[in-house]
């Protein structure tokens, strides 16, 4: 073997080509995503955010309205944690996003339940998801990702939802005869 060979160090290939993808549908003003080199760089143009419920509106709202409003707040929390916050957090924020929006989705699904037992099942799942959301909310707060004001506001809304879901599940269990 010849030990006098010189080896060239591996040099990563880079591309300088830039191509822009414009979707055929939706925004025609060039928003969407742009391909730059090997990765994707996203440009997002969001529409106006819907108005969240006031405390007075929450006091008289039903579970459907409260859970939807809460899902909107959780979506904004997820955006804050992953894009806007000083310390970007992706794992716990994804978990709270999934469980927090699942509450509203299961409550919404219960509107079209095929039976009282199906309704009870959907509301029970919504309760479990709300309880899981409480866990993630506390974890984010205790590890400094959200401040006391943010935590208190979300926690109050979640407590209101949990109380309503508890009442609904208990009533339905008695009605269906599972208790």
Residue pairs with C-beta under 8 A, 6 or more apart in sequence:
14 37
15 37
15 38
16 37
17 37
18 34
18 35
18 36
18 37
19 35
20 30
20 34
20 35
21 32
21 33
21 34
21 35
22 28
22 30
22 32
23 32
26 32
27 45
29 45
31 43
31 44
31 45
32 43
33 40
33 41
33 42
33 43
34 40
34 41
34 42
34 43
35 41
49 72
49 76
50 72
52 69
52 72
52 73
53 61
53 65
53 66
53 69
57 65
58 66
58 69
58 157
58 160
61 69
62 164
63 107
63 161
63 164
63 165
63 168
64 107
64 108
64 111
66 157
66 160
66 161
66 164
67 103
67 104
67 107
67 108
67 126
67 161
68 104
68 108
69 157
70 100
70 103
70 104
70 157
70 158
70 161
71 100
71 101
71 103
71 104
71 105
73 154
73 157
74 96
74 97
74 100
74 101
74 133
74 154
75 97
75 101
77 93
77 96
77 97
77 100
77 146
77 150
77 154
78 93
78 94
78 96
78 97
81 88
81 89
81 90
81 92
81 93
81 140
81 145
81 146
82 88
82 89
82 90
82 93
85 145
87 144
87 145
89 140
89 145
92 136
92 139
92 140
92 143
92 145
93 140
93 145
95 132
95 136
96 133
96 136
96 137
96 140
99 129
99 130
99 132
99 133
99 136
100 129
100 133
100 136
102 125
102 126
102 129
103 126
103 129
103 130
103 133
103 161
106 122
106 123
106 125
106 126
106 129
107 122
107 123
107 126
109 122
110 118
110 119
110 122
110 123
110 126
113 119
113 121
113 122
116 172
116 175
116 176
117 176
119 172
120 169
120 172
120 173
120 176
120 178
123 165
123 168
123 169
123 172
124 169
126 165
127 162
127 165
127 166
127 169
130 158
130 161
130 162
130 165
131 162
133 158
134 155
134 158
134 162
137 146
137 151
137 154
137 155
137 158
140 146
140 151
141 148
141 150
141 151
146 154
170 179
173 179
